[in-house]
Amino acid sequence: MTKAKVRAAEPPDDFEVPEEWRRRPWTALAIVGVVLLVMLGPGLAFNKGLQPNVPSALAKCTTSTQLGPHAYSGLQPMCINTAKHYQATIVTSAGTVVVALNASAAPVTVNNFVVLAINGFYNGLTFWRVESWVVQTGDPDGNGRGGPGYTLPEEPAVASWPVGSLGMARPPGGAISGSQFFITTQTWPGTGPQGIYNGFGTVTSGIDKVQGMTSSDRVSSITIKVS
């Protein structure tokens, strides 16, 4: 059986290349280039916007071996300088929250949070727990039982938990979560926690956004500033 020859598509009979294009073919190329730029430009800008904004001081902060989208082989390698000041800007669907991180008091916890944040771990995660005095996020499963595949060691106990305090979550009788953190929207009720929860920061701006959150709110992005 012989194969039929496929003829290349021909332009319609009424199609005519403009005379200007015939005399100056580069004009047509320029027009095509502009059209492609207009079409692809928004996509390129979007992809660039998805890339994390990492300060030079944290350029060498890499994660432990990644086993899955939100799973790692172990605790994140130390890369922060505890003599520096670290500020986290947490953009959420409820608004922007700015946090001062206490690296000198909780170096392992702050380092872990910083490394996960600049590598996009928290992006898209919900504030699955919203109660009258606290909100909590950092669980990739969205139900309070998920984490990055490891836990954190205990760091020095915090004396008090006023409004706007950040701490790492832990289940009753369990170890400190490697990723789930909470923000107090009111003073910790009663006599405070019956255990160590690794306090590692304080909200400096946007506590009203935290207090207005619902369980449908999410983390959009977290950027870190070093000074």
Sine and cosine of phi, psi and omega as CSV:
sin_phi,cos_phi,sin_psi,cos_psi,sin_omega,cos_omega
0.00,0.00,0.77,-0.63,0.01,-1.00
-1.00,0.02,0.58,-0.82,0.00,-1.00
-1.00,0.08,0.70,-0.71,0.03,-1.00
-0.95,0.33,0.65,-0.76,0.03,-1.00
-0.97,0.25,0.72,-0.70,0.01,-1.00
-1.00,-0.04,0.87,-0.50,-0.01,-1.00
-1.00,0.07,0.65,-0.76,0.03,-1.00
-0.90,0.43,0.57,-0.82,0.01,-1.00
-0.90,0.45,0.70,-0.72,0.00,-1.00
-0.95,-0.32,0.51,-0.86,0.01,-1.00
-0.92,0.39,0.43,-0.90,0.03,-1.00
-0.84,0.54,0.41,-0.91,-0.02,-1.00
-0.87,0.48,-0.53,0.85,-0.06,-1.00
-1.00,0.02,0.08,1.00,0.01,-1.00
-0.99,0.16,0.78,-0.63,0.00,-1.00
-0.71,-0.70,0.81,-0.58,0.04,-1.00
-0.94,0.34,0.77,-0.63,0.01,-1.00
-0.82,0.57,0.60,-0.80,-0.02,-1.00
-0.85,0.53,-0.60,0.80,0.00,-1.00
-0.87,0.49,-0.61,0.79,0.01,-1.00
-0.93,0.36,-0.56,0.83,0.00,-1.00
-0.91,0.42,-0.68,0.73,-0.06,-1.00
-0.98,0.20,-0.49,0.87,-0.03,-1.00
-0.73,-0.68,0.99,0.14,-0.06,-1.00
-0.88,0.47,-0.42,0.91,0.01,-1.00
-0.91,0.41,-0.39,0.92,0.03,-1.00
-0.89,0.45,-0.68,0.73,0.02,-1.00
-0.90,0.44,-0.66,0.75,0.01,-1.00
-0.89,0.45,-0.64,0.77,0.00,-1.00
-0.90,0.43,-0.66,0.75,0.01,-1.00
-0.89,0.45,-0.71,0.71,0.03,-1.00
-0.87,0.49,-0.66,0.75,0.00,-1.00
-0.89,0.46,-0.66,0.75,0.02,-1.00
-0.90,0.44,-0.68,0.73,0.00,-1.00
-0.88,0.48,-0.71,0.71,0.01,-1.00
-0.89,0.45,-0.63,0.78,0.00,-1.00
-0.90,0.44,-0.66,0.75,0.02,-1.00
-0.90,0.43,-0.64,0.77,-0.04,-1.00
-0.96,0.29,-0.65,0.76,-0.10,-1.00
-1.00,-0.02,-0.34,0.94,-0.08,-1.00
-0.81,0.59,-0.79,0.62,0.01,-1.00
-0.85,0.52,-0.62,0.79,0.01,-1.00
-0.92,0.40,-0.66,0.75,0.02,-1.00
-0.91,0.42,-0.66,0.76,0.02,-1.00
-0.91,0.42,-0.62,0.79,0.01,-1.00
-0.90,0.44,-0.71,0.70,0.01,-1.00
-0.88,0.47,-0.63,0.77,0.03,-1.00
-0.91,0.43,-0.60,0.80,0.00,-1.00
-0.92,0.39,-0.42,0.91,0.00,-1.00
-0.97,0.24,-0.33,0.94,-0.02,-1.00
-0.96,0.28,0.71,-0.70,-0.04,-1.00
-0.91,0.41,0.57,-0.82,0.05,-1.00
-1.00,-0.05,0.99,-0.13,-0.10,-0.99
-0.96,-0.27,0.85,-0.53,0.03,-1.00
-0.91,0.41,0.43,-0.90,-0.07,-1.00
-0.86,0.50,-0.51,0.86,-0.01,-1.00
-0.91,0.41,-0.30,0.95,-0.02,-1.00
-0.91,-0.41,0.21,0.98,-0.08,-1.00
-0.87,0.49,-0.46,0.89,-0.03,-1.00
-1.00,-0.08,0.13,0.99,0.01,-1.00
-0.98,0.17,0.97,-0.24,0.03,-1.00
-0.92,-0.39,0.40,-0.92,0.00,-1.00
-0.99,0.14,0.25,-0.97,0.21,-0.98
-0.93,0.37,0.11,-0.99,-0.06,-1.00
-0.82,0.57,0.83,-0.56,-0.01,-1.00
-1.00,0.08,0.80,-0.60,-0.04,-1.00
-0.98,-0.20,-0.25,0.97,-0.03,-1.00
-0.16,-0.99,-0.06,-1.00,-0.04,-1.00
-0.81,0.58,-0.61,0.79,0.00,-1.00
-0.73,-0.69,0.57,0.82,-0.07,-1.00
-0.73,-0.68,0.70,-0.71,-0.03,-1.00
-0.74,-0.67,0.34,-0.94,-0.07,-1.00
-0.96,0.29,-0.38,0.92,-0.02,-1.00
-0.02,-1.00,-0.14,-0.99,-0.03,-1.00
-0.81,0.59,0.57,-0.82,-0.02,-1.00
-0.94,0.33,0.69,-0.72,-0.02,-1.00
-0.87,0.50,0.62,-0.79,0.01,-1.00
-0.92,0.38,0.74,-0.67,0.03,-1.00
-0.59,-0.81,-0.12,0.99,-0.02,-1.00
-1.00,0.06,0.30,-0.95,0.07,-1.00
-0.95,-0.32,0.92,-0.39,-0.10,-1.00
-0.92,0.38,-0.18,0.98,0.07,-1.00
-0.99,0.12,-0.18,0.98,0.00,-1.00
-1.00,-0.04,0.24,-0.97,0.08,-1.00
-0.96,-0.28,0.71,-0.71,-0.04,-1.00
-0.86,-0.51,0.74,-0.68,0.02,-1.00
-0.82,-0.58,0.74,-0.67,0.02,-1.00
-0.95,-0.33,0.76,-0.65,0.12,-0.99
-0.96,-0.29,0.93,-0.36,-0.07,-1.00
-0.98,-0.20,0.95,-0.32,0.04,-1.00
-1.00,0.00,0.84,-0.54,-0.02,-1.00
-0.82,-0.58,0.17,-0.99,0.05,-1.00
-0.93,0.36,-0.23,0.97,0.04,-1.00
-1.00,-0.09,-0.20,0.98,-0.04,-1.00
0.67,-0.74,-0.03,-1.00,-0.06,-1.00
-0.99,-0.13,0.70,-0.71,-0.02,-1.00
-0.83,-0.55,0.79,-0.61,0.01,-1.00
-0.95,-0.31,0.71,-0.70,-0.11,-0.99
-0.76,-0.65,0.71,-0.70,0.15,-0.99
-1.00,-0.02,0.84,-0.54,-0.03,-1.00
-1.00,-0.06,0.68,-0.73,-0.07,-1.00
-0.99,-0.13,0.99,0.13,-0.07,-1.00
-0.94,0.34,-0.50,0.87,-0.03,-1.00
-0.96,0.29,-0.54,0.84,-0.03,-1.00
-1.00,0.07,-0.54,0.84,-0.05,-1.00
-0.68,-0.73,0.92,0.40,-0.10,-0.99
-0.88,0.48,-0.67,0.75,-0.03,-1.00
-0.92,0.40,-0.67,0.74,-0.02,-1.00
-0.92,0.38,-0.71,0.70,0.01,-1.00
-0.90,0.44,-0.69,0.72,0.03,-1.00
-0.86,0.51,-0.71,0.70,0.00,-1.00
-0.87,0.49,-0.72,0.70,0.01,-1.00
-0.89,0.46,-0.71,0.71,-0.03,-1.00
-0.88,0.47,-0.74,0.68,-0.03,-1.00
-0.89,0.45,-0.71,0.70,0.03,-1.00
-0.89,0.45,-0.66,0.75,-0.05,-1.00
-0.90,0.44,-0.75,0.66,-0.07,-1.00
-0.95,0.31,-0.26,0.97,0.06,-1.00
-0.98,-0.18,0.22,0.98,0.16,-0.99
0.98,0.21,0.24,0.97,-0.05,-1.00
-0.85,0.53,-0.66,0.75,-0.14,-0.99
-0.99,0.10,-0.22,0.97,-0.07,-1.00
-0.87,0.50,0.84,-0.54,0.05,-1.00
1.00,-0.03,-0.14,0.99,-0.04,-1.00
-0.98,0.20,0.57,-0.82,-0.06,-1.00
-1.00,0.06,0.38,-0.92,0.22,-0.98
-1.00,0.07,0.98,0.17,-0.17,-0.99
-0.93,0.37,-0.41,0.91,0.02,-1.00
-0.92,-0.38,0.88,-0.47,0.06,-1.00
-0.73,-0.69,0.94,-0.33,0.00,-1.00
-0.84,-0.54,-0.01,-1.00,-0.09,-1.00
-0.91,0.42,-0.36,0.93,-0.07,-1.00
-0.80,-0.60,-0.01,1.00,-0.08,-1.00
-0.38,-0.93,0.51,-0.86,0.19,-0.98
-0.82,-0.58,0.45,-0.89,-0.08,-1.00
-0.59,-0.81,0.63,-0.77,0.02,-1.00
-0.58,-0.81,-0.14,-0.99,0.03,-1.00
0.99,-0.12,0.14,0.99,0.01,-1.00
-0.97,-0.25,0.93,-0.38,0.01,-1.00
-0.90,0.43,-0.32,0.95,0.03,-1.00
-1.00,0.05,-0.33,0.95,0.04,-1.00
0.95,0.30,0.33,0.95,-0.02,-1.00
-0.74,-0.68,0.10,0.99,0.02,-1.00
1.00,-0.05,-0.12,0.99,-0.06,-1.00
-0.95,-0.30,-0.10,1.00,-0.06,-1.00
-1.00,-0.03,0.18,-0.98,0.01,-1.00
-0.09,-1.00,-0.15,-0.99,-0.06,-1.00
-1.00,0.03,0.04,1.00,0.00,-1.00
0.98,-0.20,0.08,1.00,0.02,-1.00
-0.46,-0.89,0.21,-0.98,0.04,-1.00
-0.88,-0.48,0.17,-0.99,-0.02,-1.00
-0.97,-0.25,0.48,-0.88,0.12,-0.99
-0.97,0.25,0.38,-0.92,0.05,-1.00
-0.95,0.31,0.65,-0.76,0.12,-0.99
-0.90,-0.44,0.17,-0.99,-0.13,-0.99
-0.74,0.68,0.69,-0.73,-0.03,-1.00
-0.90,0.44,0.57,-0.82,0.03,-1.00
-1.00,-0.02,0.69,-0.72,-0.07,-1.00
-0.94,0.33,-0.60,0.80,-0.04,-1.00
-0.56,-0.83,0.34,-0.94,-0.02,-1.00
-0.78,-0.62,0.98,0.22,0.03,-1.00
-0.96,0.27,0.01,-1.00,0.03,-1.00
-0.85,0.53,0.72,-0.70,0.05,-1.00
1.00,0.02,0.19,0.98,0.03,-1.00
-0.99,0.17,0.62,-0.79,0.09,-1.00
-0.96,-0.27,0.69,-0.73,0.05,-1.00
-0.53,-0.85,0.34,-0.94,0.06,-1.00
-1.00,0.03,0.66,-0.75,-0.03,-1.00
-0.97,0.23,0.36,-0.93,0.16,-0.99
-0.42,-0.91,0.68,-0.74,0.03,-1.00
-0.95,0.30,0.40,-0.92,0.02,-1.00
-0.82,0.58,0.84,-0.54,0.03,-1.00
0.98,0.21,0.02,1.00,-0.04,-1.00
-0.96,-0.27,-0.06,-1.00,0.00,-1.00
-1.00,0.06,0.23,-0.97,-0.01,-1.00
-0.96,0.29,0.74,-0.67,-0.04,-1.00
-0.88,0.48,0.55,-0.83,0.05,-1.00
-0.99,0.13,-0.18,0.98,-0.04,-1.00
-0.60,-0.80,-0.48,0.88,-0.07,-1.00
-0.96,0.26,0.80,-0.60,0.06,-1.00
-0.77,-0.64,0.37,-0.93,-0.01,-1.00
-0.80,-0.60,0.34,-0.94,0.09,-1.00
-0.78,-0.62,0.80,-0.60,-0.01,-1.00
-0.99,0.17,0.78,-0.62,0.04,-1.00
-0.99,-0.11,-0.23,0.97,0.14,-0.99
-0.63,-0.78,0.23,-0.97,0.07,-1.00
-0.86,0.51,0.63,-0.78,0.01,-1.00
-0.80,0.60,0.83,-0.56,-0.10,-0.99
-0.91,0.41,0.39,-0.92,0.04,-1.00
0.92,0.38,-0.68,-0.73,-0.03,-1.00
-1.00,-0.04,0.14,0.99,0.01,-1.00
1.00,-0.09,-0.12,-0.99,-0.08,-1.00
-0.94,0.34,0.53,-0.85,0.07,-1.00
-0.99,-0.16,0.85,0.53,-0.04,-1.00
0.36,-0.93,-0.01,-1.00,-0.03,-1.00
-0.99,-0.11,0.74,-0.68,-0.02,-1.00
-0.83,-0.55,0.24,0.97,0.04,-1.00
0.78,0.62,0.97,0.24,0.11,-0.99
-0.94,0.33,0.75,-0.66,-0.10,-1.00
-0.65,-0.76,0.18,0.98,0.02,-1.00
-0.04,-1.00,0.12,-0.99,-0.01,-1.00
-0.62,-0.78,0.68,-0.74,0.05,-1.00
-0.94,0.33,0.80,-0.61,0.04,-1.00
-0.96,-0.29,-0.29,0.96,0.02,-1.00
-0.39,-0.92,0.68,-0.73,0.08,-1.00
0.99,-0.10,0.30,0.95,0.01,-1.00
-0.89,0.46,-0.48,0.87,0.05,-1.00
-0.90,0.44,-0.54,0.84,0.05,-1.00
-0.92,0.38,-0.63,0.77,0.02,-1.00
-0.91,0.41,-0.70,0.72,-0.04,-1.00
-0.91,0.40,-0.34,0.94,0.00,-1.00
-0.99,-0.14,0.13,0.99,-0.07,-1.00
-0.95,0.30,0.44,-0.90,0.15,-0.99
-0.83,-0.57,0.13,-0.99,-0.04,-1.00
-0.94,0.33,-0.08,1.00,0.06,-1.00
-1.00,-0.07,-0.12,0.99,0.00,-1.00
-0.97,0.24,0.49,-0.87,-0.07,-1.00
-0.73,-0.68,0.33,-0.95,0.18,-0.98
-0.99,0.13,0.80,-0.61,0.08,-1.00
-1.00,0.02,-0.73,0.68,0.00,-1.00
-0.27,-0.96,0.34,-0.94,0.09,-1.00
-0.72,-0.69,0.83,-0.56,0.08,-1.00
-0.90,-0.43,0.49,-0.87,-0.06,-1.00
-0.88,-0.47,0.71,-0.71,0.06,-1.00
-0.91,-0.42,0.70,-0.71,-0.02,-1.00
-0.89,-0.45,0.72,-0.69,0.03,-1.00
-0.61,-0.79,0.00,0.00,0.00,0.00
